[in-house]
Amino acid sequence: MTGWTRWLPSLRLIGVGILTACVAVIGLFSIGYAVTDVPEPNKEAAGQTSTVYYDDGETVLGSFKTEDRKNVTIDRISTPMQQAAIAAEDNSFYENRGISIKGLSRAVIGVATDNYAGGGSTITQQYVKNFYLTNERTLDRKVKEMFIALKIDQELSKDEILANYLNTIYLGRQSYGIEVASKKYFDKPASELDVAESALLAAMIQRPGLADPAEDPGKYEDRFKYVLGNMAELGYITEDEAASTEMPEVRAAQTDNQFAGPNGYLLDEVRKELKRNGIEDEVIDRGGLEITTTFSKKKMDAAIKAVEDLPKLKEGMHVGLVSMDPETGGIVAMYGGKDFLERQHSAATEDITQAGSTFKPFTLVAGLENGYRLTDYLTGTSGTPMNYEGTRWSPKNYGGASYGPVSLLKATQSSVNTAYAQLNIEVGPEKTVDVAERAGLPKNTKGLEKNAANVLGTASPTVKDMATAYNTFASNGITHTPHTVKTAVTPEGETLYEPDTEGKRNFDKNVMAETTYALSRVVTGGSGSYASTLGRPAAGKTGTSQDNYSAWFAGYTPNLTTTVSIFRDDGEGNPVEIGPYGGRGSITGGSFPTQTWTKYMKDALKDEPVKQFPKRGKLPQVEKPKPKSGVPNQRPKPKPSPKPKTTQDEKPKDDKPKDEEPKDEETKEEEKPKEDPPTVEPPKPPTKKPEPPKDENKGNGGGGDKKGDTSLQGLGMPGFIRQGTVSVL
């Protein structure tokens, strides 16, 4: 070589250089491939919508989500949709190894010149970007995308990659994934999408925010035809089909108002229950859970209808309704308010209001457990002086009515204040509290105190809490934890939560049967007689707070327990007098609450079998506590029987009458009150009494003012602590 040619590298040198470069590239590629791990999916892409169902496990109640996403397997995506996606985004999907060299080259140049417009990635690369990475436009992200795509292509089948891709794409209307998009745009699952529908959704993948196809389908016309043309070229459809397929009709966008109306309270309670049992919001909103509730669509519709049939509620008035299954404790219906979006405080589970005489059955049970019987007599005379821990107390009946001596059965039927006040003192107010707590009232219920006043309903439970307690009566003594969720299951089939439905026996069966018998008389001939129109065995108790702050009916059949409360507040939780309502001068437990209960139960139990209450049995043989109320024995003196005629040959028989116990049925001649009257309030013992029990003389028993309180008038007894207004029936 001479001249300048001697400076040219030899062919051998050139070959060595090229080989060295190739080895370096391969080495760098191998190193990059080896050191790049497949990361954890990003939270946004991995999250799925959790679906909430009614008790049938099929009818959707609502959902919990951050993004609306529902993953499906490839067999639940129609073939036209699979083909349309490939035609739109990656014609060589089944042939390539997960990356496109041409697309990568264009992306590298675009990123380097700051002129990268996107596109050119394979379906595998797009899936990697959506599921594992971000949308940042950097060379580092693009290199990672390439290596991860290669690994994913080795680890997953093409069908798995395609399904995963279609589950991660965004298609507008807050729809993440093909399943949600299919339902929002065409009101059908992805498995039913046809060619036209599939082509339109595939056309939207590239620019989902361009327009809503229901409002401006023309924006996607060109891309729609492009997808169909590619489908024809790939042999998925014929040229004629491609030419003749028109843009499909698209469903108008629907407002997401699942929390509007009464159903919002159901979804809110479901979420709270899941969280109470250790399931965090992240799992609830992104876990793709299948949540089957205890709510019955039929019974919920009946509850809403029964409440809506009430006269128009006055400002500040609320209605709470809770209905439970005696066998499981599952809440089958719940009315917490008219619209959750307007008021996020549930009248069924959060508002509290004084229980009134719905509390008396707890004292009844305490009496039956401690030797009292329905045939025992108590004072029904209004204003009868009693002794409560050294303090004189003269409780009064509604309107000053006096019944004279009454059996415990009659006292229950007619809700006689004086009789129950005496019984509570005799057995001990602490036993009434114990029964209430065993039945299901929380220990921290406001106003639940161990004093003589508690029998008249100074405690203020929620409607759900009172329904739980009466459900214990309906289940014949088994206390269940109230719940709204049957199961919460992950997409993989793992059960995250399933409540205990067996419950715990807290009461003797025969005590419960006797309690139910007494409460059934409230329905058949007492203050809750409107409920007898139900036409099947029922038991329950009315309750009305003094000054008509609230009115209740808590009742049950063998099939179903339901509690209804109507009350009023000032918007800040303070009770307000309901006053005249629905054409009546005042509202009582025996009026609108009982009517609403009956209307609901008729519809809820329609076509369900009529069941009978358990038969009464032998009660526990327990010695009665020694009398301490100071009330004289109330048993009526037996009437002397006429002496039988005798002959000289017959010896005269002993005509001394036997001291027989009266029959339970002998209350018919006693006058029945026309309404469900509110009670008056008894006092607490003097504050100066030495060393009172710690649980007594605490709080104000649910609050209230002295308006209408006549139980203390004229007594001239200093040092009484006010209990708050309460009720009788």
C-alpha positions in Angstrom: 0.0 0.0 0.0 1.2 3.4 -0.9 -0.1 6.9 -0.3 -3.2 7.5 1.7 -4.5 4.0 1.4 -1.9 2.8 3.8 -3.8 4.6 6.5 -7.0 2.6 5.8 -7.7 -0.3 8.3 -7.4 -3.7 7.0 -10.5 -5.8 6.4 -9.4 -8.0 9.2 -9.3 -5.0 11.6 -12.7 -3.9 10.4 -14.1 -7.4 11.0 -12.5 -7.5 14.5 -14.0 -4.2 15.3 -17.5 -5.2 14.2 -17.3 -8.4 16.1 -16.1 -6.6 19.2 -19.0 -4.2 19.0 -21.4 -7.0 18.5 -20.0 -8.9 21.5 -20.2 -5.7 23.5 -23.8 -5.0 22.5 -24.7 -8.6 23.3 -22.9 -8.5 26.6 -24.5 -5.2 27.6 -27.9 -6.6 26.5 -27.3 -9.8 28.5 -26.2 -7.8 31.5 -29.3 -5.5 31.2 -31.6 -8.5 30.8 -30.0 -10.2 33.8 -30.1 -7.2 36.2 -33.6 -6.0 35.2 -36.1 -7.7 37.5 -39.8 -7.8 36.9 -41.1 -5.3 39.5 -44.2 -5.5 41.6 -47.3 -4.2 39.8 -48.1 -0.5 40.5 -51.1 -0.1 42.8 -53.2 1.8 40.3 -53.0 -0.9 37.7 -53.2 -3.9 40.1 -56.3 -2.5 41.8 -59.7 -4.0 41.1 -63.2 -2.8 41.9 -64.9 -4.7 44.8 -68.5 -5.6 44.0 -71.2 -5.7 46.7 -74.2 -8.0 46.2 -77.5 -8.6 47.9 -78.0 -11.9 49.8 -78.6 -13.8 46.6 -74.9 -13.2 45.5 -76.1 -12.1 42.1 -78.0 -8.8 42.4 -75.5 -5.9 42.6 -76.0 -3.5 45.5 -73.0 -1.3 44.7 -69.2 -1.3 44.6 -66.1 0.0 46.3 -63.3 1.4 44.1 -60.6 3.9 43.5 -60.6 3.2 39.8 -63.4 1.2 38.3 -61.7 -2.0 37.2 -62.8 -5.6 37.0 -60.3 -8.2 35.7 -61.5 -11.1 33.6 -59.8 -14.1 32.0 -59.3 -14.5 28.2 -62.3 -16.9 28.0 -64.5 -14.1 29.2 -63.5 -11.7 26.5 -65.2 -12.2 23.1 -63.1 -13.3 20.2 -63.9 -10.2 18.1 -62.6 -8.0 21.0 -59.4 -10.0 21.1 -58.9 -9.7 17.4 -59.8 -6.0 17.3 -57.2 -5.2 19.9 -54.5 -7.0 18.0 -55.6 -5.3 14.7 -55.5 -1.9 16.4 -52.3 -2.2 18.4 -50.0 -5.0 17.4 -50.5 -6.9 14.1 -47.5 -9.2 14.8 -48.6 -10.0 18.4 -48.6 -13.7 18.0 -45.2 -13.7 16.1 -43.1 -11.2 18.0 -41.1 -11.9 21.2 -42.6 -9.0 23.1 -40.8 -6.1 21.6 -40.7 -4.2 18.3 -37.2 -3.2 17.2 -38.6 -0.7 14.8 -40.8 0.9 17.5 -37.9 0.9 20.0 -35.6 2.6 17.5 -38.2 5.3 16.8 -38.8 5.8 20.5 -35.0 6.1 21.3 -34.6 8.8 18.5 -37.8 10.5 19.7 -36.7 10.7 23.3 -33.2 11.8 22.3 -34.6 14.6 20.2 -37.4 15.4 22.6 -39.9 14.7 19.8 -41.4 11.4 20.9 -45.1 11.2 20.3 -45.6 7.6 21.6 -46.9 4.6 19.7 -45.0 1.8 18.1 -45.0 -0.4 21.2 -46.2 -4.0 21.2 -49.1 -5.1 23.2 -46.7 -6.7 25.6 -44.8 -3.5 26.0 -48.0 -1.5 26.6 -49.0 -4.0 29.2 -45.7 -3.7 30.9 -45.9 0.1 30.9 -49.5 0.0 32.3 -49.1 -2.7 34.9 -45.5 -2.3 36.1 -44.1 1.1 35.1 -45.4 4.6 34.5 -46.1 6.9 31.6 -43.0 8.9 32.0 -41.2 9.6 28.6 -37.6 8.7 29.4 -35.0 6.5 27.9 -34.5 4.7 31.2 -38.2 3.8 31.3 -38.1 2.6 27.7 -35.1 0.4 28.3 -36.7 -1.1 31.4 -39.9 -1.7 29.4 -38.0 -3.6 26.7 -36.2 -6.0 29.1 -39.4 -6.6 31.2 -41.4 -7.2 28.1 -38.9 -9.8 27.0 -39.1 -11.6 30.3 -42.9 -11.4 30.4 -43.1 -12.9 27.0 -41.0 -15.8 28.3 -43.1 -16.3 31.5 -46.7 -15.9 30.2 -48.6 -17.3 27.3 -49.8 -14.9 24.6 -53.4 -15.4 25.8 -52.4 -14.4 29.3 -50.6 -11.3 28.1 -53.5 -10.3 25.9 -56.0 -10.7 28.7 -53.8 -8.8 31.2 -53.4 -6.0 28.6 -57.1 -5.7 28.1 -57.6 -5.6 31.8 -55.3 -2.6 32.3 -56.2 -0.3 29.4 -58.1 2.9 30.1 -61.2 3.5 28.0 -62.8 6.7 29.3 -65.8 7.1 31.7 -63.5 6.1 34.5 -63.4 2.6 33.0 -60.2 0.6 33.6 -60.2 -2.7 31.7 -62.4 -4.1 29.0 -65.1 -5.6 31.3 -66.0 -2.3 33.0 -65.9 -0.4 29.7 -68.1 -3.0 28.0 -70.8 -2.6 30.7 -70.6 1.2 30.7 -70.7 1.7 26.9 -72.9 -1.3 25.9 -74.5 -2.6 29.1 -73.1 -6.1 28.5 -70.1 -8.1 29.7 -67.0 -8.3 27.5 -67.8 -11.9 26.6 -70.8 -10.6 24.5 -69.1 -7.8 22.5 -69.6 -8.1 18.7 -67.4 -7.0 15.8 -68.7 -3.4 15.7 -68.6 -2.9 19.4 -65.1 -4.4 19.6 -63.8 -2.3 16.8 -65.0 0.9 18.5 -63.5 0.0 21.8 -60.2 -0.9 20.1 -60.3 2.4 18.3 -60.5 4.2 21.6 -57.4 2.6 23.1 -55.0 5.1 21.6 -56.9 8.2 22.6 -59.7 7.4 25.1 -60.2 11.0 26.1 -60.8 12.3 22.6 -64.5 12.2 23.0 -67.4 10.2 24.5 -68.6 8.0 21.5 -72.2 8.4 22.7 -72.0 12.2 22.3 -69.5 12.5 19.3 -69.0 9.2 17.5 -67.5 10.9 14.5 -64.3 11.5 16.4 -63.5 7.8 16.2 -64.8 7.1 12.7 -61.4 7.0 11.0 -59.8 4.9 13.6 -62.8 2.6 13.7 -62.4 2.0 9.9 -58.7 1.5 10.3 -59.3 -1.3 12.9 -61.9 -3.0 10.7 -59.5 -2.8 7.7 -56.7 -4.4 9.7 -59.1 -7.1 11.0 -59.9 -8.0 7.3 -56.1 -8.0 6.4 -55.4 -10.4 9.2 -58.2 -12.7 8.1 -60.4 -12.1 11.1 -63.3 -10.8 9.1 -64.0 -10.5 5.3 -63.6 -7.3 3.3 -67.4 -7.1 2.9 -67.8 -7.3 6.7 -65.3 -4.6 7.2 -67.0 -2.3 4.6 -70.5 -3.0 5.8 -69.9 -2.7 9.6 -71.3 0.6 11.0 -70.5 2.4 14.2 -72.6 0.7 17.0 -75.1 2.5 19.2 -73.5 3.5 22.4 -75.3 3.7 25.8 -75.4 7.2 27.3 -73.1 7.9 30.2 -74.8 7.0 33.5 -74.3 9.1 36.7 -72.6 7.1 39.4 -75.1 7.6 42.2 -74.8 4.3 44.0 -74.6 6.1 47.4 -77.7 8.2 46.7 -80.9 7.3 48.5 -81.3 4.7 51.2 -78.8 2.3 49.7 -75.9 4.5 50.6 -76.5 3.6 54.2 -76.2 -0.1 53.4 -72.9 0.3 51.6 -71.5 2.5 54.3 -72.4 -0.1 57.0 -70.9 -2.9 54.9 -67.6 -0.9 54.7 -67.6 -0.2 58.4 -68.2 -3.9 59.2 -65.3 -5.0 57.0 -63.0 -2.5 58.6 -64.1 -3.5 62.1 -62.9 -7.0 61.2 -59.5 -6.1 60.0 -59.9 -5.4 56.3 -58.3 -2.1 55.4 -59.6 0.5 52.9 -56.8 -0.4 50.4 -58.1 -4.0 50.2 -61.8 -2.9 50.1 -61.2 -0.4 47.3 -58.6 -2.2 45.2 -58.9 -5.9 46.2 -61.5 -6.9 43.7 -63.5 -8.5 46.5 -66.8 -10.3 45.9 -68.9 -9.2 48.9 -72.2 -10.9 49.5 -74.3 -9.1 52.1 -77.2 -10.2 54.3 -79.5 -7.6 52.7 -82.6 -8.9 50.9 -83.7 -6.9 47.9 -87.3 -7.8 48.5 -87.2 -6.8 52.2 -85.3 -3.6 51.4 -87.9 -2.6 48.9 -90.6 -3.3 51.6 -88.8 -1.2 54.2 -88.4 1.8 51.8 -92.1 1.5 50.8 -93.3 1.3 54.4 -91.3 4.4 55.4 -92.4 6.3 52.3 -96.0 5.6 53.2 -95.7 7.7 56.3 -97.1 11.3 56.3 -94.5 13.8 55.2 -91.8 14.1 57.9 -91.4 17.4 59.6 -88.0 19.2 59.6 -85.6 17.3 61.9 -87.7 14.1 62.0 -86.0 10.8 61.2 -87.1 7.2 60.8 -84.8 4.3 61.6 -85.7 0.6 60.7 -83.6 -2.5 61.2 -84.8 -6.0 60.4 -82.9 -9.1 61.4 -82.9 -12.9 60.9 -83.4 -14.6 64.3 -81.4 -17.6 63.2 -78.2 -15.8 62.2 -78.3 -12.2 63.4 -78.0 -11.0 59.8 -79.5 -7.7 59.0 -81.9 -8.3 56.1 -83.2 -4.7 55.8 -82.1 -1.4 57.1 -83.5 2.1 56.6 -81.1 4.8 57.8 -82.5 7.8 56.0 -83.9 9.1 52.7 -80.6 10.0 51.1 -77.1 9.2 52.2 -75.6 11.9 50.1 -77.7 14.5 52.0 -77.1 13.1 55.5 -74.3 10.8 56.3 -75.6 9.9 59.7 -77.7 6.8 59.9 -80.9 6.9 61.8 -80.6 3.1 62.1 -77.1 2.6 63.3 -75.8 5.9 64.6 -78.6 8.1 66.0 -79.6 7.5 69.5 -82.9 8.2 71.2 -84.5 7.2 74.5 -86.0 3.7 74.4 -89.1 4.4 76.4 -91.1 1.4 77.4 -89.4 -0.8 74.9 -87.0 -1.2 77.8 -89.6 -2.8 80.1 -89.1 -6.4 78.7 -85.6 -6.4 80.2 -87.1 -6.0 83.6 -89.7 -8.6 82.8 -87.0 -11.1 82.0 -85.1 -10.2 85.1 -88.3 -10.9 87.1 -88.9 -14.2 85.5 -85.3 -15.3 86.1 -85.7 -14.3 89.8 -88.9 -16.1 90.7 -91.6 -13.8 89.5 -94.4 -15.2 87.4 -96.9 -13.6 85.0 -99.6 -14.3 87.6 -97.9 -12.3 90.3 -99.6 -9.1 91.3 -98.1 -5.6 91.4 -99.5 -2.2 92.1 -101.2 -0.5 89.2 -102.3 2.5 91.2 -100.8 5.7 90.0 -98.7 7.6 92.6 -98.2 4.5 94.8 -95.4 5.4 97.3 -92.3 3.2 96.9 -89.0 3.0 98.6 -85.9 3.0 96.5 -82.7 2.7 98.6 -84.2 4.8 101.4 -85.8 7.4 99.1 -89.5 7.8 98.6 -90.7 7.6 95.0 -94.3 7.8 93.8 -94.3 7.0 90.0 -97.4 7.8 88.1 -99.1 6.2 85.1 -100.0 8.1 82.0 -102.8 10.6 82.6 -102.9 9.5 86.3 -104.8 6.3 85.3 -105.0 3.7 88.0 -105.6 0.0 87.4 -105.5 -1.3 90.9 -103.6 -4.5 91.5 -102.5 -5.9 88.2 -100.9 -9.2 87.2 -97.4 -8.9 85.6 -99.1 -10.1 82.4 -101.6 -7.2 82.5 -98.8 -4.8 83.4 -96.9 -5.8 80.3 -99.9 -5.7 78.0 -101.0 -2.2 79.1 -97.5 -1.0 80.0 -98.3 0.0 83.6 -95.6 2.2 85.0 -96.2 1.7 88.6 -96.2 -2.1 88.3 -92.9 -2.2 86.4 -91.3 0.4 88.7 -92.2 -1.9 91.7 -90.8 -5.0 89.9 -87.6 -3.2 89.0 -87.0 -2.3 92.7 -87.9 -5.8 93.9 -85.5 -7.6 91.6 -82.9 -4.9 91.5 -82.2 -2.4 88.7 -78.7 -3.9 88.2 -80.4 -7.1 87.0 -82.4 -5.2 84.4 -79.1 -3.8 83.1 -77.6 -7.2 83.1 -80.5 -8.6 81.0 -80.3 -5.7 78.6 -76.5 -6.3 78.1 -76.9 -10.0 77.7 -79.6 -9.4 75.1 -77.3 -7.3 73.0 -77.3 -3.7 74.2 -73.7 -2.4 74.4 -72.3 -1.6 77.9 -71.6 1.9 76.8 -75.2 2.7 75.8 -75.9 6.2 76.8 -78.1 6.4 80.0 -77.8 2.6 80.7 -77.5 3.0 84.5 -78.2 0.8 87.4 -81.1 2.7 89.0 -84.8 2.4 89.4 -85.4 4.8 86.5 -83.9 2.5 83.9 -87.1 0.4 83.5 -88.9 3.4 82.1 -86.4 3.8 79.2 -83.8 6.4 80.3 -81.2 4.6 78.1 -80.7 5.8 74.5 -79.7 2.9 72.2 -79.5 2.9 68.4 -82.3 1.2 66.5 -79.8 -1.5 65.5 -78.9 -2.2 69.2 -82.6 -2.5 70.2 -83.3 -4.7 67.2 -80.4 -6.9 68.3 -81.8 -7.3 71.8 -85.3 -8.2 70.6 -83.8 -10.6 68.1 -82.4 -12.4 71.1 -86.1 -12.9 72.3 -87.1 -14.0 68.8 -84.3 -16.6 68.7 -85.5 -17.9 72.1 -82.5 -16.8 74.1 -79.5 -16.9 71.7 -77.8 -13.6 71.2 -76.2 -13.0 67.8 -73.8 -10.4 66.7 -75.6 -8.2 64.2 -73.9 -8.2 60.8 -74.5 -7.1 57.2 -71.8 -9.3 55.4 -72.2 -13.0 54.6 -68.8 -13.4 52.9 -65.9 -11.3 51.5 -63.9 -13.3 49.0 -60.8 -12.4 47.0 -60.5 -12.9 43.2 -58.4 -16.0 44.0 -61.2 -17.5 46.0 -59.8 -16.8 49.5 -62.5 -16.0 52.1 -61.2 -12.9 54.0 -64.2 -12.5 56.2 -67.2 -14.6 57.3 -69.1 -13.7 60.5 -70.1 -16.1 63.3 -73.8 -16.9 62.9 -74.2 -19.4 65.7 -74.5 -16.9 68.5 -74.4 -17.6 72.2 -77.2 -18.8 74.5 -77.7 -16.2 77.1 -81.2 -17.0 78.4 -83.2 -20.1 79.5 -85.5 -21.3 76.7 -88.6 -21.3 78.9 -87.9 -17.8 80.3 -87.8 -16.6 76.7 -91.0 -18.5 75.7 -92.7 -16.9 78.7 -91.4 -13.4 77.7 -92.7 -13.9 74.2 -96.1 -15.0 75.4 -96.4 -11.8 77.5 -95.2 -9.6 74.6 -97.6 -11.4 72.2 -100.4 -10.0 74.5 -99.2 -6.5 73.7 -100.1 -7.3 70.1 -103.3 -9.2 70.6 -104.9 -6.8 73.1 -102.5 -4.1 74.2 -100.8 -1.0 73.1 -99.5 -2.6 69.9 -102.7 -4.1 68.8 -102.4 -2.6 65.3 -99.7 -5.2 64.7 -102.3 -8.0 65.1 -103.4 -7.2 61.5 -100.2 -8.9 60.4 -102.2 -12.2 60.5 -99.5 -14.4 62.0 -98.0 -14.8 65.5 -96.2 -11.7 66.6 -94.9 -10.2 69.8 -93.5 -6.8 70.6 -93.5 -3.7 72.7 -94.3 0.0 72.1 -92.3 2.9 73.5 -92.8 6.6 73.6 -90.5 9.2 75.3 -92.1 11.9 77.3 -92.7 15.2 75.4 -92.8 13.0 72.3 -89.2 13.2 71.4 -89.4 9.6 70.0 -91.7 6.7 69.5 -90.9 3.0 69.0 -92.2 -0.3 68.1 -89.9 -3.3 68.6 -91.4 -6.6 67.6 -90.8 -10.0 66.1 -92.3 -13.1 64.6 -90.5 -16.5 64.6 -89.2 -15.6 61.2 -88.1 -12.0 61.5 -87.3 -9.3 64.1 -87.9 -5.6 63.2 -87.5 -2.4 65.2 -88.9 1.0 64.1 -88.1 4.3 65.7 -89.4 7.8 64.7 -87.7 10.7 66.4 -86.8 14.3 65.9 -83.7 16.4 66.6 -82.4 20.0 66.1 -79.7 19.0 63.6 -77.0 18.7 66.2 -78.3 15.6 68.0 -80.4 17.3 70.6 -83.9 15.9 70.9 -86.8 18.0 69.8 -90.5 17.5 70.5 -92.2 15.9 67.4 -95.5 17.6 68.3 -98.6 17.2 66.1 -97.9 14.9 63.2 -100.0 13.1 60.5 -103.3 14.6 61.7 -102.6 13.5 65.3 -102.0 15.7 68.3 -99.0 13.7 69.2 -97.1 10.6 68.1 -97.0 7.4 70.2 -95.3 4.0 69.7 -98.7 2.4 69.1 -99.4 4.7 66.2 -97.1 5.3 63.3 -94.2 3.1 64.4 -96.5 0.1 64.8 -98.2 0.9 61.5 -94.9 1.1 59.7 -93.7 -2.1 61.3 -96.8 -3.9 60.3 -96.7 -2.7 56.7 -93.1 -3.7 56.3 -93.6 -7.1 57.9 -96.6 -7.9 55.7 -94.5 -7.4 52.5 -91.3 -8.8 53.9 -93.0 -12.0 55.1 -95.2 -12.5 52.1 -95.1 -16.0 50.8 -93.0 -17.1 53.7 -94.3 -19.9 56.0 -96.3 -19.0 59.1 -94.4 -20.2 62.1 -95.5 -20.6 65.7 -93.7 -19.4 68.8 -92.2 -22.0 71.1 -94.6 -23.4 73.7 -94.4 -22.2 77.3 -92.6 -24.5 79.7 -91.5 -24.9 83.3 -89.7 -21.8 84.5 -86.5 -22.0 86.7 -87.4 -22.6 90.4 -85.8 -19.6 92.0 -86.7 -18.0 95.3 -88.0 -14.5 94.9 -85.9 -11.7 96.4 -87.3 -10.2 99.6 -89.6 -7.3 99.0 -87.9 -4.0 99.4 -90.2 -1.5 97.6 -92.4 -1.1 100.6 -95.5 -1.7 98.5 -98.0 -4.0 100.3 -98.9 -7.4 98.9 -101.1 -6.7 95.9 -102.7 -10.1 95.4 -106.5 -9.7 95.5 -108.2 -11.5 98.4 -110.1 -14.6 97.2 -113.8 -14.4 97.1 -115.5 -16.9 99.5 -117.2 -19.8 97.7 -120.9 -20.5 98.6 -121.4 -23.4 101.0 -122.8 -26.5 99.4 -126.1 -27.9 100.7 -125.6 -31.0 102.9 -127.9 -33.8 104.2 -127.9 -35.3 107.6 -125.9 -38.2 106.2 -123.2 -36.0 104.7 -120.4 -34.4 106.5 -120.0 -30.7 105.7 -117.0 -30.1 103.4 -114.3 -27.6 104.1 -115.5 -24.4 102.5 -112.3 -22.5 103.1 -111.4 -21.1 99.7 -108.0 -22.1 98.3 -105.5 -19.3 97.6 -105.3 -20.1 93.9 -103.1 -18.2 91.5 -105.1 -16.3 88.9 -105.0 -17.5 85.3 -103.0 -15.6 82.8 -106.2 -14.9 80.9 -108.0 -13.1 83.6 -107.0 -9.6 82.5 -109.8 -9.2 80.0 -112.0 -7.1 82.2 -109.2 -4.6 82.9 -109.4 -1.4 80.9 -107.0 -1.2 78.0 -105.4 2.2 77.3 -106.3 3.7 74.0 -102.9 5.0 73.2 -99.3 4.4 73.8 -98.8 6.9 76.6 -95.5 8.4 77.6 -94.2 7.7 81.1 -93.2 9.9 83.9 -89.8 9.9 85.4 -88.7 8.5 88.7 -86.0 10.2 90.8 -82.6 8.9 91.8 -81.7 8.6 95.4 -80.4 11.7 97.2 -76.9 12.7 96.3 -76.0 12.9 99.9 -76.6 9.3 100.5 -73.4 7.8 102.0 -71.3 5.7 99.6 -73.8 5.1 96.7 -72.9 2.4 94.2 -70.4 3.6 91.6 -72.7 3.0 88.6 -75.6 5.0 90.1 -76.3 8.7 90.1 -74.2 9.2 87.0 -75.2 11.2 84.0 -78.7 12.3 83.2 -80.2 9.1 81.8 -80.5 10.3 78.2 -81.2 14.0 79.0 -84.3 16.0 78.8 -86.0 18.9 80.6 -88.6 19.0 83.2 -91.5 19.8 80.9 -94.4 17.6 81.6 -92.6 15.8 84.4 -95.1 15.1 87.2 -93.6 12.2 89.0 -91.8 14.4 91.5 -94.4 17.1 91.9 -95.7 17.6 95.4 -93.1 15.3 97.0 -91.1 18.0 98.6 -88.0 15.7 98.5 -84.7 17.6 98.2 -81.6 16.2 96.6 -83.1 14.2 93.7 -81.0 13.8 90.5 -83.0 14.1 87.4 -83.1 11.1 85.0 -84.4 12.8 81.9 -87.7 12.4 80.1 -88.8 8.8 79.5 -91.9 7.0 78.4 -94.3 4.3 79.3 -95.8 2.3 76.5 
